[in-house]
């Protein structure tokens, strides 16, 4: 299987970095082909704007969906977007790994989605090519997530509320919207205060989850 690993963490010596290493090593050892988009290391531009297009359909006024659809048809996105789109086309499965920031993903990863999951490429608002007709249908996706807060904070009765409800804007409104089949997330709470033993257990569990692919 071809797997694209989209990763967002700034620190190479972090627990998140260890998770990424386990993922790549485990998947490759199992015979999968893996490509990694390390967004901070790539200095990936997270802002969707007029600079994303090498040529414009209507230069006088920016209408994003028509411009994205046109750029998809003509191959005129800027190179960094085209490179990531090529990775998505290649992949059978996408894994997004990130720490929770304000109950969501880091801005750099949301920006990757804004720019790469473009109209005409990941969905088509004109032909109703979304949800069951999403343009990424046939591919799978999962999230690997860490939090600083305790699990009780992200429970139904906790201060933030149920984490799965909070993440539904990603799982349903982004992933399922584009036709992706969503697999269960691997969520690790309180990573900032975890012991080395707990951290090692979580790394081993992650490896076991990935072996099941």
C-alpha positions as CSV (number, residue, x, y, z in Angstrom):
1,X,0.0,0.0,0.0
2,X,1.2,3.6,-0.7
3,X,0.9,5.7,2.4
4,X,1.3,9.5,2.6
5,X,2.2,10.6,6.2
6,X,1.4,14.3,6.8
7,X,3.2,15.4,9.9
8,X,3.1,18.7,11.9
9,X,5.4,19.2,14.8
10,X,8.3,21.6,15.2
11,X,10.7,19.6,17.4
12,X,12.8,16.7,16.1
13,X,13.4,15.5,19.6
14,X,9.8,15.4,20.6
15,X,7.5,12.4,21.4
16,X,5.6,13.3,18.2
17,X,8.8,12.9,16.3
18,X,9.3,9.5,17.9
19,X,5.8,8.5,16.8
20,X,6.6,9.5,13.3
21,X,9.8,7.4,13.3
22,X,7.9,4.4,14.6
23,X,5.3,4.9,11.9
24,X,7.7,5.1,9.0
25,X,9.8,2.2,10.2
26,X,6.9,-0.1,11.0
27,X,5.1,0.6,7.7
28,X,8.2,0.2,5.6
29,X,9.1,-3.0,7.4
30,X,5.6,-4.3,6.6
31,X,6.2,-3.8,2.9
32,X,4.3,-0.5,2.5
33,X,5.7,2.4,0.5
34,X,5.8,5.6,2.6
35,X,6.2,9.3,1.7
36,X,6.4,11.9,4.4
37,X,5.3,15.5,4.2
38,X,7.0,17.1,7.3
39,X,5.3,20.4,7.1
40,X,7.4,22.5,9.5
41,X,10.7,21.0,8.0
42,X,9.4,21.9,4.6
43,X,8.4,25.4,5.7
44,X,5.1,24.7,4.0
45,X,3.2,27.9,3.2
46,X,-0.2,27.6,5.0
47,X,-2.0,30.6,3.5
48,X,-4.4,30.1,0.6
49,X,-4.2,33.2,-1.6
50,X,-3.8,34.5,-5.1
51,X,-0.2,33.4,-5.1
52,X,-1.3,29.8,-5.4
53,X,-2.0,30.1,-9.1
54,X,0.5,30.4,-11.9
55,X,-2.2,31.8,-14.1
56,X,-5.6,33.2,-13.3
57,X,-8.9,32.5,-15.0
58,X,-10.1,36.0,-13.9
59,X,-7.2,38.2,-12.8
60,X,-9.4,41.1,-11.8
61,X,-11.1,39.4,-8.9
62,X,-10.2,36.3,-6.8
63,X,-13.0,33.7,-6.7
64,X,-11.3,30.7,-5.1
65,X,-13.4,27.7,-6.3
66,X,-13.4,28.7,-10.0
67,X,-9.6,29.4,-9.8
68,X,-8.9,26.1,-8.1
69,X,-11.0,24.1,-10.6
70,X,-9.3,25.9,-13.4
71,X,-5.8,25.3,-11.9
72,X,-6.7,21.6,-11.4
73,X,-7.7,21.2,-15.1
74,X,-4.7,23.1,-16.4
75,X,-2.0,22.0,-13.9
76,X,-1.3,25.6,-13.0
77,X,-1.0,25.5,-9.2
78,X,2.3,26.6,-7.9
79,X,4.9,23.8,-7.5
80,X,4.5,23.2,-3.8
81,X,0.8,22.4,-4.2
82,X,1.3,20.3,-7.3
83,X,3.9,18.2,-5.5
84,X,1.6,17.5,-2.6
85,X,-1.3,16.7,-4.9
86,X,0.9,14.2,-6.7
87,X,1.6,12.6,-3.4
88,X,-2.2,12.4,-2.6
89,X,-2.8,10.9,-6.1
90,X,-0.1,8.3,-5.4
91,X,-1.4,7.4,-1.9
92,X,-3.9,4.7,-1.0
93,X,-4.0,6.0,2.5
94,X,-3.2,9.3,4.3
95,X,-2.2,9.5,7.9
96,X,-2.3,13.0,9.6
97,X,-0.2,13.3,12.8
98,X,-0.4,16.4,14.9
99,X,-0.7,17.8,18.5
100,X,-4.0,19.4,19.4
101,X,-4.0,23.2,19.4
102,X,-7.1,24.9,20.7
103,X,-9.1,21.7,20.1
104,X,-8.0,21.4,16.5
105,X,-5.0,20.9,14.2
106,X,-2.1,23.3,13.9
107,X,-2.5,26.1,11.4
108,X,0.2,24.7,9.1
109,X,-1.7,21.5,8.7
110,X,-5.1,23.2,8.2
111,X,-3.3,25.3,5.6
112,X,-2.1,22.2,3.8
113,X,-5.7,21.0,3.6
114,X,-6.9,24.4,2.4
115,X,-4.4,24.5,-0.4
116,X,-4.0,20.9,-1.4
117,X,-7.6,19.6,-1.0
118,X,-8.7,22.1,-3.6
119,X,-11.9,22.3,-5.5
120,X,-11.7,20.2,-8.6
121,X,-9.1,18.0,-7.0
122,X,-10.6,16.7,-3.7
123,X,-14.2,17.8,-4.3
124,X,-16.3,19.4,-6.9
125,X,-18.9,21.9,-5.7
126,X,-20.4,22.3,-9.2
127,X,-21.2,18.6,-9.9
128,X,-21.9,17.7,-6.2
129,X,-18.8,15.7,-6.1
130,X,-18.6,15.5,-2.4
131,X,-19.3,13.1,0.5
132,X,-20.2,9.8,-1.3
133,X,-19.1,11.4,-4.6
134,X,-16.0,13.0,-3.2
135,X,-13.1,13.0,-5.6
136,X,-10.8,11.2,-3.1
137,X,-13.1,8.2,-2.9
138,X,-11.3,4.9,-2.6
139,X,-8.6,6.2,-0.3
140,X,-8.4,5.8,3.5
141,X,-7.4,8.3,6.2
142,X,-6.6,8.2,9.9
143,X,-5.4,10.7,12.4
144,X,-2.7,10.3,15.1
145,X,-3.2,12.9,17.8
146,X,-1.5,14.0,21.0
147,X,-2.8,16.3,23.6
148,X,-1.4,18.1,26.6
149,X,-4.6,17.9,28.6
150,X,-5.9,14.9,30.5
151,X,-8.5,12.6,28.9
152,X,-11.1,13.8,31.4
153,X,-10.9,17.3,29.9
154,X,-11.9,15.9,26.5
155,X,-14.7,13.7,27.8
156,X,-18.4,14.5,27.3
157,X,-18.7,16.0,30.7
158,X,-15.2,17.6,30.6
159,X,-14.3,21.3,30.1
160,X,-13.6,21.0,26.4
161,X,-16.3,18.3,25.6
162,X,-15.9,15.0,23.8
163,X,-12.8,15.0,21.6
164,X,-14.5,13.0,18.9
165,X,-17.3,15.6,18.7
166,X,-14.7,18.4,18.5
167,X,-12.8,16.6,15.7
168,X,-15.9,15.9,13.7
169,X,-15.3,19.1,11.7
170,X,-12.2,17.2,10.4
171,X,-13.5,13.6,10.1
172,X,-16.8,14.5,8.6
173,X,-16.6,18.0,7.1
174,X,-13.2,17.5,5.5
175,X,-12.3,13.9,5.2
176,X,-15.7,12.4,4.5
177,X,-16.6,15.4,2.4
178,X,-13.8,14.6,0.0
179,X,-14.8,11.0,-0.2
180,X,-12.2,9.5,2.1
181,X,-12.9,6.4,4.3
182,X,-12.1,7.5,7.9
183,X,-10.4,5.0,10.1
184,X,-10.4,5.3,13.9
185,X,-8.0,7.9,15.3
186,X,-5.1,7.0,17.7
187,X,-5.4,9.7,20.4
188,X,-2.9,10.0,23.3
189,X,-3.7,12.3,26.2
190,X,-1.4,14.1,28.6
191,X,1.8,13.5,26.6
192,X,3.6,16.4,28.3
193,X,3.4,14.7,31.7
194,X,3.6,11.0,30.7
195,X,6.3,8.8,32.1
196,X,8.9,7.2,29.9
197,X,7.2,3.9,30.5
198,X,3.8,5.2,29.3
199,X,5.5,6.9,26.4
200,X,7.2,3.6,25.3
201,X,3.9,1.7,25.7
202,X,2.2,4.2,23.4
203,X,4.9,3.9,20.8
204,X,4.6,0.1,20.9
205,X,0.8,0.3,20.7
206,X,1.1,2.6,17.7
207,X,3.3,0.2,16.0
208,X,0.8,-2.6,16.6
209,X,-2.0,-0.5,15.1
210,X,0.0,0.2,12.0
211,X,0.9,-3.4,11.6
212,X,-2.8,-4.2,11.3
213,X,-2.8,-2.4,7.9
